[in-house]
Each structure stands twice: as C-alpha cells, then as structure tokens.
C-alpha cells in the first residue's frame, strides 16, 4: 500500500495527534510536578480536549487516510466533536472533585485523554484491526480509571468485574472477526460487507456474527451483557462515572453501526434481529432493576442499560440518525445529573445515596431544579430533550411496521419513568435529613450543572438543529 506523504496525512489525524500529545504532556507534567494534585493538570487536559475538538472542524470532510483504514465520513465528523465536548464538560465538572479525591491526581486526566483517543480512532475506523486496537486503547484506560480509588473495596470489585468481562467480550469479538475474515478474505469493513453471506462456511459465518453481536452488546451495555455497568458506575469515583456515562456511549453506537450495519453485508438483517432481541431484554432489565436501587450512580447505571436499548431499537429499525440523537440527548442528561452530584458532594464524600437527596429543594433549590430537569429528560417527559429522543425512536419503529415493539417500548418507558420521578419527589416532598443532606456549595460546579440542565431544556424546545445534524451525518 503506497501511502501519501506525511504532510498530507497529519491534517486528517490532527485531533488524535493532539490528544496523544496532551496525554503525554499530562503524564510528564504529573511526574515532575512538586504538588501531588496540581490543579493546572486539569486545565492542561481541558485545553487538550478543546483543541482536539477544534481540530475536527478543520479536517476535510469525506476524506480517508492510510488507504481507507481511517474514515472521516459524516458520522465520524459529528460523533467526534460530540464526545470531545462531553469529555470537556466532564473535565469542567470534575476538576475540583478530582483534586480532592484520593488516588486520582494526574493519572485521572491522562487516562481520560488516552481513553478519548481510543474513542476518536474507533469512530473513524474503516479497518477491523484499527477498530479493535482503538477499542482496546479505550478499554484498558477505562479499567484503570475504575480502579483508581485505591483502598476502596467497591472500586476494586467493580474494576475486576469490568476487566474480566471486558476481556471476555474482547476475545469473543476478536474470534468473531477472525471467522468473518476467513469468509471475506479482507480486513476492511467494505470487504466484510462484500464477502458476507457466501455459500461456503455459512455456519462459521453465523457463529462469527453471534460472537460479534455479543461483543458489541457488551460495549453498549445491553442485557444480558450489562452486569459490569451498574457496578462500574457505583464503584468508580464520581469523576470517572461521569466520564464513562458520556463519550463512550457515542463511540459504542458508532461501533455497532460500523460492524453490524456497514460491515454486515448480507448478514446485516440477521445481526439487527439479534440486536432487537438484546434491546428488548435491555428495556425490561434496565427499567425494572432501576426501580429498586437506593444509590443514584447505580440507578443511572441501570438507566443506561435501558436507554441504550432504545438507541439499539432505532438502529435496528434503520434510523441511525434517531439512534445518534437519542444517545446524544441521553448522555447530556446523564452528565447533568452527575454534575449536580459532583456539585453537592461535600469534602470528597459523594452524595450518592438517595436518602442524601431528601429535602434538597428547600436547601439547594437551584441544584434540585437542575437535577429534576435532567432526570425528567431521562424519563422522556416533555418539553425536555429526552421526550424527542423517545418520540423519534417510536416513530422509527412504527415506520418500519414494528407496532408491537413500539407498544412494548412505550410501556417500558412508562414503567421506567417511576425511578426518576422517585428521586424528584424525594427532593421536593421529603423532609431534609440533617445528617445526610448535602450541604457543600461548589459554586463553579453548580453553575456548570445549571448550564447543562439548561441545554437539556433548550434541546427539548428547539431540537431541530441537532436532529438535522444527525440526519446530515447519514
């Protein structure tokens, strides 16, 4: 393969180069810093992410690099800025909490940058090996992030479960890809699509398809491959949970799109049928198990299982724009809820227990209002962004003729509205518990959480711009 000169290649991969350089700079600065928790490391990480987001804007649309192994199509050019801005928002929310939390320090910022690098490469992968390596760069960084809180039994347990199940999912995915490589004879996604459904070896191809769907379901967090997700959300420090709840969800949807739709070829219909089955399970498991949770982060973990089930239904119904819109508004609302959690946690002690939110509307009305907007958006209530996300998923199912699935999704959505409303009712109607009520006033974090909640409301009132951008990406 004859590659063009480096002077023509580097503008195409400029965002990834910025992230890699920033991660190395943070690691070196942390190693030679006199202070263990130097706050300017977070500023350096934030500048890096914003510079990478700006670099995406100057990359030429529709271009390819490294012989088609790296793509800059519409989906990548929309997903990359979104996940970079989500990461920047997390850095803003978490800069004080990460400085206070024991064991985080510069490692948190560097690992987040490396994980984001893997996610960006994943969004542009046009080659199976590039896709898999990008997935592992993110995965290894995410495992380390969950385990950063040394001395915490919950963090160690969550990281071990995340690592073991992640390694198993990676092995399943790699084995499935190898079977498809044997059928197609190529490693490009286009070759996968062209070589799928050949008469020879259909049994192995179907086995490979099942393994690939299982690996993708793990990365999406779909049931029954979801068991790592609530534990990781609960056991990890809140700044890590906020990172896991945003950018990775956008990239996971692109992973499903690349492998199951663009690379599926003649097997795409079978792959999407399997995805529908997993989404149906995810809606039930996520919404029902979230009802019984008394920890906010764990509840949001089960909520993620259900919310990604709706996105998977839209993808299977042939509406990738609706799926991407849904993931973006879901990530925005979840980040807003976690931003409020970071804002009200005091002296490094997270207010994750639901009892800590009793009576918050009386002591912190602004924080309670921001949390309510974000949770009600997750419930899909108008006029918030989550309502439009669910509406377009249901519309995609009806247009496909899947009326039964649409009714099922509506019923589970009504059931799933209970647990966000439970938290809102506790903040508004329950008397405050003096010993448990969060009393800290991190004003910068509070203002940022309010801005996030305002974004959820603004997208609910004016959703057209984001929806048109999602439609243009496909």
LINDABEL-V590310 format. One record per backbone hydrogen bond with DSSP energy under -1.0 kcal/mol. CO is the residue of the C=O (numbers start at 1). NH is the residue of the N-H. Records with the same first field share a line. If there is no record, write none. Layout:
CO=NH, NH
This chain:
5=8, 9
6=10
9=12, 13
13=17
14=18
15=19
16=20
17=21
18=22
19=23
20=24
21=25
22=26
23=27
24=28
25=29
26=30
27=31
28=32
38=41
39=43
40=44
41=45
42=46
43=47
44=48
45=49
46=50
47=51
48=52
49=53
50=54
51=55
52=56
60=63
63=72
65=70
69=126
70=65
72=62
73=77
74=78
75=79
76=80
78=82
79=83
80=84
81=85
82=86
83=87
84=88
85=89
86=90
87=91
88=92
89=93
90=94
94=98
96=100
97=101
101=104
106=110
107=111
108=112
109=113
110=114
111=115
112=116
113=117
114=118
115=119
116=120
117=121
118=122
119=123
122=125
124=71
126=189
127=131
128=132
129=133
130=134
131=135
132=136
133=137
134=138
135=139
136=140
137=141
138=142
139=143
140=144
141=145
142=146
143=147
145=148
148=150
149=152
152=156
153=157
154=158
155=159
156=160
157=161
158=162
159=163
160=164
161=165
162=166
163=167
164=168
165=169
166=170
167=171
168=172
169=173
170=174
171=175
172=176
173=177
174=178
175=179
176=180
177=181
178=182
179=183
180=184
181=185
187=128
188=192
189=193
190=194
191=195
192=196
201=205
202=206
203=207
204=208
205=209
206=210
207=211
208=212
209=213
210=214
211=215
212=216
213=217
214=218
215=219
216=220
217=221, 222
222=225
226=229
228=232
229=233
230=234
231=235
232=236
237=241
238=242
239=243
240=244
241=245
243=246
246=249
247=251
248=252
249=253
250=254
251=255
252=256
253=257
254=258
255=259
256=260
257=261, 262
258=263
264=267
265=268
267=271
268=272
269=273
270=274
271=275
272=276
273=277
274=278
275=279
276=280
277=281
278=282
279=283
280=284
281=285
282=286
283=287
284=288
285=289
286=290
289=292
290=293
294=354
295=299
296=300
297=301
298=302
299=303
300=304
301=305
302=306
303=307
304=308
306=310
307=311
308=312
309=313
310=314
311=315
312=316
313=317
314=319
315=318
319=323
320=324
321=325
322=326
323=327
324=328
325=329
326=330
327=331
328=332
329=333
330=334
331=335
332=336
333=337
334=338
335=339
336=340
337=341
338=342
339=343
340=344
341=345
343=442
346=349
349=346
350=352
352=296
353=356
354=357
355=358
356=438
357=360
359=362, 363
360=364
364=368
365=369
366=370
367=371
368=372
369=373
370=374
371=375
372=376
373=377
374=378
375=379
376=381
381=384
384=387
385=389
386=390
387=391
388=392
389=393
390=394
391=395
392=396
393=397
394=398
395=399
396=400
397=402
398=401
401=403
402=406
403=407
404=408
405=409
406=410
407=411
408=412
409=413
410=414
411=415
412=416
415=418
417=421
418=422
419=423
420=424
421=425
422=426
423=427
424=428
425=429
426=359
427=361
433=437
441=443
442=446
443=447
444=448
445=449
446=450
447=451
448=452
449=453
450=454
451=455
452=456
453=457
454=458
455=459
456=385, 460
457=461
458=462
463=467
464=468
465=469
466=470
467=471
468=472
469=473
471=474
